[in-house]
Structure formats: structure tokens, C-alpha cells
Amino acid sequence: MIYVAHCRSTARLILGLDVGARLPLARTAMGRAVLCATPTIERELLFKRIASAEGSRWPPLSRRLAEVQAQFDVRGFVTTEGEWDPAISAAAVPVNLGDGRTLLGLSVGGASTWLNGSFLHDEVGPLLVSAAAEIVAAIHAADWKN
């Protein structure tokens, strides 16, 4: 995943990721959200590339990605709690315009000490699902072509 935009909190502790930052597709919430929304054939091709890069780490990661897909299928968002970095948790959703344009990801990430458990799963995740739907509706309403 590559960050194309971000909005930083005014909190004392923030993630220092800037536009252009590259994130692991299979280990971050945003990457996993996009993987979950990727068409099956394309996702399987991505999994082959990830498996090749991960080597012996692929089997447990593959099992975790199956769990993530199940979460996404039920709730419409994914979460990570300290999986990419022990200090960071996040929730994410895909932004799918449904017209063949590149899938985007929308995420909220922060310190695992406060962004976790029911707050992450019951508040942040559902708000992201709503935000993504509003973004897609606004783009369609404006009839944006690019």
C-alpha cells in the first residue's frame, strides 16, 4: 500500500507516516482491507507474490488473512492490534467505487494503548464503513470521472 493522503491528529503521539510511505499489504489494516475487496482471482495472484516474499512466515500469515477475510465479510472492515507494529492498532475499509477504478483504503490508526478492543471494533470500524459509503456516494453524485 502507498499512502496518497493523510490527516494527522493533534494528539501528542501520532504516526509519522507521510504521503508516499509504503506499507506491507498483508500486515497492515489498510492493506488487508484492500486485499479483502480485491476480486478473488487477482487476490490469489497477490497471495502468491506475498507467499514468495514471506517464505516460511507465509503459512501463519495465510491463516490470519483467512480470519481477516471472515471478519471483513461479516463487518465490512478489518482491524489490526499490534500486528504490524506492537505499538500501533488500526481499523480500515476499502473504498470501492465499483466502476473498475483502483481500490483505495481508508484507515484510522494510532497507539495500541488507546485504540483497541471494543472502541476499535464497535466504534471506529463501523464509523469507517459509513465514511467510505459517504465518500463513494459523493463521488458518484458529483459524477467524477478521474
N, C-alpha and C positions, 0 to 999 in steps of 0.2 A: 504494500500500500504506500502511496505517496500523498503526503499532506498537500492539499491545494489551497486550503484556507483554515484559519483557526480564530478562536475568540478566547482570550485569556481572562481568567477570574482576577479579582482584585485581592484574593486571599494571599496570605504570606507565603504559602507553599504552592507553587504552580509547576506544571510540567513544562520543561524547556524545549518543547518541540516547535520548530519553525516550519513555515511553508517550504516544501521541498524535502522535508525529512522522510526517510524511507523506513517503513515499519514491516516486521515479519507478517506475512499474510496469514499464516496458520497459528500464530501465537498471540495475536492482538485481537481485542474485541472488534475493532473496525474491520480488520482483515477477515475475521471469521464471519461477520455479518454479510460481507460481500460474497464470501465463499458460499454461504447458505442460500443466497439468492441467485447464484450463478446457475445457468442451465446444467443439468446433470452431465451431459457429455463433456462440456467444457470444464466442469468441476473435476471430473475424473482425470482429465489431462493435467490439470493443475496439481492434483494429488500425486500423479506420477512424478512430476517435477519436484514437488516438495519431498516425496519419499526418497528420491535420488539424493537430494541435498541433505536430508536428515539422517540417512543411513540407519544405524541401529536404534536411533531415537524415534523412528517412524512408527513402529507398532503401537507404543503407548499414545503417541500423538494422534494416530489414526483413530484409536478408540475414543479419545477425548473429543475429536472432531465429530464423531458419530453422536456423542452425548450432546454436543453443542447444537447439531442439526436438529435433534429431537426437541431441545429447548426452544429453538427458533420456530419450529413447526407449530408448537403449542402457543408460544407467547409473542412471536413476531420480533423478538430482539434476542441478543446474546449478551453474556457477561463474562468478564474475567476478573478474578480476585487474586492478584499477586502471581498470575501465571507467566506473564511476560517479564515482569519485574516485580519482586516481592513487595515493593513499596507502592505499587500502582494497581488500582482496580478501575474497571470501566464497564459501561454498557454501550451497545451500539446497534444500529439498524441500517439496513441497506436503503438507499434512495434509488428506487427503480422507476424510471419514467414510463416504462412499458412500451417504448417505441424503438428499441434497439440501441439507444444511446448507452454510453458507458455507465455501468453501475457505480454509484457513489456510496460512501459510508458516512454516517453521522454518528458521532460518539460524544459521550461525556466521560472524562477520566479524571482521576485525582488520587489523593493519598488513600491507601487501603485502610488507614486508621479511621476514616470517617465515611468513605464511600464503599459500603459493604452491606451484606445481609439484606434485611427487608427494605432498607432505604434504596439500595441499588436495584433490587428485584421488583419491589412493589410500587416504587415511586418514579425513579429515574427511567427505568426501562419503558414502562407504559407512556411516560411523557415523550420519550424519543419516538415511539411508534406514532403518536399523534402529530409530533412535529414533522416527521417525514411525510406523513399523509398530507399535511397542510402545504409543505413545500411542493410536492408533486401536483396538488390541486392548483396552486398558484401559478406554477409553470404552465400547466395545461390551459388555465384560464387566460393567461397572457398570450398563449399561442406562440411561445418562444421556439424558435427553430434551431438555435445554437446553444 
